[in-house]
Amino acid sequence: MVEMTSEERVLRVLQRQEPDRVPHFEWVVDRRVREALYPGCKSHTDFAVQMGHDAVIVDPIFRKEKISANRWLSEWGYVTQDTNEEHGVEVESPIKTLADFERFTPPDPHVPERFTAVEAAVQKYQGDKAVIVHLNDVFSLPRYLMGMKELLMAIVSKPELIRALVEMSVTVNLELAKEVVARGAKIVYTGDDYAYNQGPLMSPKHFREFFYPGLCRVMQGYKELGLYVIKHTDGNLWKIIDMIIDSGIDCLDPIDPQAGMDLGEVKAKYGQRVALKGNVDCAQLMTFGTPDEVIEATKEALRVGMPGGGFILSSSNSIHSAVKPENYAAMMHTLREYGRY
């Protein structure tokens, strides 16, 4: 097969076809891993380009203000605290009641400065790398604005507040999507996690009632704009996976093996409907295992995921700070050796 560009390769996979080789990219590679493998690396995008990733990942820009030594106030009104990872954790949230929501004004999704990173990535990389923009669907913004515990409790105690937050999330993300499409973006991914290792964070009944209708609307809106959509949610999805697939996504990520998500089973059941991305275990194997063990796991993921196309090789979540750099390098080398059709 003629050598494809990275963009062509990723688009071919999202169309559930065979490319020339299996593509690879990660949502996050921790700065310590980046520095170990590519000393002097300037940014995640710089690392992705130097390491031969098939995509660069960009975000709309929302302002944040430093309010203490390790805390930041987001333009959305929630406060994050720095951690050892690339992303902080939410420690204060602005909405507790429906009255709080009614007083709340989300950031303007049409501010031109939000999209400078998208514009720069499209201008520099499109036609070579796939440019993928990180948006959301129906869970992350409500979680940021309420906090995880309060959000999950409010599903029972404050259902109208949940509906209002989901509706706002759908509206804002579709407006953001219009802006990124106008700047030439073709692919988005949504990072809203719905589950943990034992199952969904809420009952399937509550997911269907409160989140699934909005998920369908936002996915339909993305598709109407001509976007391909990669849906990220780790954890054990079996009880809600049909709803996620039915919402209209193009690709499901990361098929989390630590949560009992078997790549072969998901491929057999859903591979004719969606592409798959994953799923070399980053929680245990890439953190505590050896390069030889990672090589075998990577070969197995390729063996199961490759047939018929529609497969992107990656970790089972991200390359976090505890991943051994040599293990990530082993995964990359194995992909190059065994990932060609």
C-alpha positions, 0 to 999 in steps of 0.5 A, spaced: 500 500 500 502 507 498 505 510 504 499 515 507 500 521 511 498 521 518 492 525 517 489 520 511 491 514 516 487 516 522 481 518 517 481 511 514 481 508 521 475 513 523 472 510 517 473 503 519 477 501 514 485 499 513 490 504 513 497 502 510 499 501 518 496 502 525 496 509 527 498 511 534 497 518 538 496 519 546 491 524 549 497 526 554 504 524 555 507 526 562 512 531 561 517 527 565 516 521 560 517 526 554 523 529 557 526 522 558 525 520 551 526 527 548 530 531 552 529 539 551 522 537 549 518 544 548 511 541 549 506 535 548 505 537 540 513 538 540 514 531 543 508 528 538 511 531 532 518 528 534 516 521 536 512 520 530 505 520 532 499 521 527 496 526 531 497 533 535 491 534 540 489 541 541 484 545 546 480 551 546 483 556 551 480 558 557 483 563 562 486 561 569 488 565 574 493 563 579 490 564 586 495 560 591 502 556 590 498 550 587 491 553 586 488 556 579 481 559 578 478 557 571 474 562 567 469 557 568 469 559 576 472 552 579 478 551 582 483 546 581 489 544 585 496 542 582 498 534 582 504 530 580 500 529 573 499 534 567 492 536 570 490 538 576 484 536 580 477 540 582 477 542 589 472 548 589 466 548 584 461 554 583 454 551 583 451 547 588 443 549 587 439 551 581 439 558 584 447 558 583 446 555 576 441 560 574 446 566 576 451 562 572 454 565 566 458 560 562 464 563 558 463 566 551 464 560 546 465 565 541 471 569 543 476 568 537 482 568 542 480 561 544 482 558 538 489 560 537 492 553 538 487 550 534 488 555 528 496 554 529 495 547 529 491 547 523 495 551 519 502 548 521 500 540 521 493 539 517 495 535 511 500 531 514 498 530 522 491 529 524 489 535 528 484 533 534 481 538 538 479 536 545 471 538 547 466 535 551 459 532 551 455 531 557 459 529 564 465 533 564 463 540 565 457 538 570 462 535 574 467 541 574 461 546 576 459 541 581 464 537 584 464 529 582 460 527 589 455 533 589 454 531 582 452 524 583 448 525 589 444 531 585 442 526 580 437 523 585 436 530 590 436 535 584 434 532 578 432 539 574 439 541 576 442 535 572 438 537 566 440 544 566 447 543 567 447 537 561 443 542 557 448 547 558 454 543 556 451 540 550 449 548 548 456 550 549 460 544 546 456 545 540 458 552 539 465 551 540 464 545 535 462 550 530 468 555 531 473 549 530 470 547 524 470 554 521 478 554 523 478 547 519 478 542 524 475 535 522 476 531 528 474 532 535 475 527 542 470 528 548 474 526 554 468 525 559 469 519 563 463 515 565 465 509 569 470 506 574 473 499 574 467 496 577 462 499 572 458 506 571 459 512 576 451 512 576 446 507 574 444 505 567 437 507 568 440 514 571 445 515 565 439 513 560 435 518 563 439 524 565 445 523 560 444 519 554 439 524 551 444 530 551 450 525 549 445 523 542 444 531 541 451 533 542 454 527 537 448 528 532 450 536 532 458 534 531 456 529 526 452 535 522 458 539 522 462 534 519 466 532 524 469 525 526 468 524 534 472 519 538 469 518 545 474 517 551 471 514 557 475 509 561 472 504 566 468 498 565 462 500 560 459 494 559 452 496 562 452 502 558 456 501 552 450 500 547 448 507 549 455 510 548 455 506 541 448 508 539 449 515 540 453 516 534 460 516 535 466 514 530 471 511 535 471 508 542 477 509 547 481 506 550 477 499 552 480 499 559 483 492 560 484 493 568 476 495 568 474 488 564 474 491 557 476 486 553 479 488 546 477 482 542 470 482 545 468 489 544 471 488 537 467 482 535 461 486 538 462 493 535 467 493 530 462 493 524 460 500 527 465 504 530 473 504 530 477 502 537 483 506 540 487 502 545 489 498 549 496 497 552 495 497 560 498 503 563 495 502 570 500 496 571 503 493 565 507 500 563 508 502 570 511 496 573 512 491 568 518 490 563 519 492 556 519 485 554 512 484 557 509 491 554 512 488 547 508 482 548 501 486 550 502 490 544 503 485 539 497 482 542 493 488 542 495 489 534 493 481 533 486 483 536 485 490 533 488 490 527 484 485 522 479 489 518 482 496 520 478 501 524 484 500 530 488 505 533 494 503 538 495 507 544 495 506 552 489 504 556 488 511 558 494 516 558 502 516 559 502 518 566 508 520 570 509 513 573 509 510 566 516 507 565 519 511 559 523 505 556 516 501 556 512 507 552 518 506 547 517 499 547 510 500 545 512 504 540 518 500 537 513 494 537 508 498 533 513 500 528 515 493 527 508 489 527 503 494 525 503 494 518 498 491 514 
